[in-house]
Amino acid sequence: MGTPDFAVSTLKEIVKSGHEVIGVVTQPDKVKGRGGKLSFPEVKEAALKLNLPVYQPVKVREPEFVEKIRQLKPEVIVVAAFGQILPKEILDIPPFGCINVHASLLPKYRGAAPIQAAIINGEKETGVTIMHMDVGLDTGDIILQEKIPIAADETGGSLHDKLAGLGAKLLVKVLKQLEDGTAMRIPQDNAGATYVKMLSKEMGNIDFTQPAQYIERLIRGLDPWPSAYTKLNGKTLKLWKARVREYSSGAKPGEVVEVNKDSFAVMTGKDALEILELQLEGKKRLSAEEFLRGYRMEKGTVLG
């Protein structure tokens, strides 16, 4: 059971390792773009290429669908970024249980956007947890965890890809442990639990009263989606790359305090943010140097 790109690596690795996949459950197709074309979830595309049967219930808790799963008689259900909470009726079906691939070091960052949260909050490391599922949200017993460092220039996209690959390999290891009867059950310490909500476009709206260090991490964490943005003369300006500059002045947050040939600096609640890559509404992504060749940015301009 999985839906976005993150879950594709896990599906492919299970197939590659020789386990028999008797069904792939994913979210319903969605209408996307102006043409109103139906778009398949990435997991469905991958499953069809692998000639695997695909099921797309609107709600997994529907009695007919629960019955369908019972008829399939799975030994284990693997869940990776599926997007629906499984009811107890499904959790109880497979003898080896339902196993979840979660992109954080639980109990930290339970919930929907653990990858982005780790970058935005300035974590030095993160990782993947494989756990037994229960009726709570990411509250089940831990089977296996592996850590990786977060690079100084890490983006939501680059960390997603690293964790998707790591999660797939770890999951296959756990399937072997389940077969051998060696899989661990380590209860989570609920006192250390934190939750992160789903990503939304509004999260990317930059508040320049925040410190430059936080805004720089927000820019990386929300790359590629939903992206961090502000307004420049009424137009949306996405910021893709920036660096923190120690700076103090009487300028107000959001004010452009310096314009150079290849960058410009914006005042924040603490220090300045030097903008290195950006994208003005309706235009393509450019380095600040390319942007400044075609756009007259003046000191004193206020963003936001």
Secondary structure, DSSP 8 states (H G I E B T S, - for coil): -B-SHHHHHHHHHHHHTT-----EE----EEETTTTEEE--HHHHHHHHTT--EE--S-TTSHHHHHHHHHH--S-EEEES-SS---HHHHTSSTT-EEEEESS-TTTTEES-HHHHHHHTT-SEEEEEEEE--SSSS-S-EEEEEEEE--TT--HHHHHHHHHHHHHHHHHHHHHHHHHT----B---GGG--EE----GGGGB--TTSBHHHHHHHHHHTTTTT-EEEEETTEEEEEEEEEEE----S--TTBEEEE-SS-EEEE-SBSEEEEEEEEETTS--EEHHHHHHHS---TT-B--
